[in-house]
Amino acid sequence: MIRHIIMEQNTVESVDYLIVGAGSSGCVLASRLSEDPDVTVKVLEAGPADRSLYLLRMPAAAWIIINGRKYNWYYHSEPEPYMDGRRIFYPRGKVLGGSSSINGMVYLRGNPLDYDGWATNQLNNWSFAHCLPYFKKMEKTDGGDEGFRGREGPMEITMGGDSSPLYRAYVEAAQQAGYPFTSDVNGFQQEGVFFMERTVLGGVRNSTARAYLHPALSRPNLTSEVNAHTNKVLFEGNKAVGVEYIQNGETKQVRAEREVIISSGVFNSPQILLRSGVGNAEHLKALDIPVVNDLPGVGENLQDHLDWPIQYFCKQPVSHYSSTTMLGQVKTGLQWFLAKKGVGASNLFEAGGYFRSRPGIEFPNIQHHFVAIAMNYDGSMPNKGHGFQAHISQMRPTSRGFVRLRSTDPFDPPVIQFNHLQTENDRLEFREGLKLTREIIAQDALTPYRGRELA
């Protein structure tokens, strides 16, 4: 019996660094850590490999991916108490590359004053001056000022196309409304209206899996596992020594000699920690989970900005609606498959803006993503015809929520509660953002295209 236990222990794989989650951060960490040939690195991803011929490659197909479950955790919030009980849909990437494999591919840094604000709150190394060298090291672009932009990084960034005259009309309308134009939103001046950069290369989605992980997997010291659903972190005392995961119905373990790195996203990372006994002791005891470390902050202080589009009918046939018809889809698909061009090569978010909604606000609190089609996130349309929409986002909401366990079942979705619009500040900025957007859309530059407001 003793011999059998020893043999079983010897079969447990051991690596130096174990990364749980091959999303945006996990892929970068795998690439960077495995640059040292003297260490071994392993990545566990709960989803499948990113081998889709077009869904994960064609930029315009993002609208299809986020409404499917193959590459998506397909999470929803609990009924939101300050939004009439509405449950908010939260797509999250469940595939190599994580959400960078299913998102809208918009490439935008945060505002420098956001980072500087974090640096005043015991995060000294998170100031913009500290972060800028890493931004530059990450990206490869031929745009902007070299003082702010990277030229040799693995993540190639390209400027959006000009697939509809609506984008230029929107940018001109925002300037007519009194907002400045910025030629490099990721450079010296963020505030204003701009044409959008994107993580698209050669008409193909440029995820972190494509930019970081796949090139690194040729190294003998880096391995990855897909369809590997992590249940919990394994501890010896208070030291994390590995994880337990489930793959194809079989429970497995892998040890980490140096570090266990949980990079599983805003919802799944706290889930794994809580199932492992790290979190609020009262919550863990209620689920009969042995407490390893009583850390009440795990899963708390959840925050995110709402995204709400305002949609308009377009009076001229210049939107991307034609590409949604059966004939249009065939044409778009052929253009993309044969030449990686056309509407299929666009992420559709080709223009946007950062605005201050009222005097006295130090830096932008409202963001726009402008799209030359009127389409809901589920692919439905408020009007069977040409249209356009501006997505409005609040930059620094003050409402706070939480992520908690629904049960100890590792396949049970978490309890997600954002408490969106909990505070008067958030409700005020919601109204201000809507008013600001309507003022921009009402400008002369959009008059030839602007029809009635749809939704």
Disulfide bonds with the S-S distance in Angstrom:
none
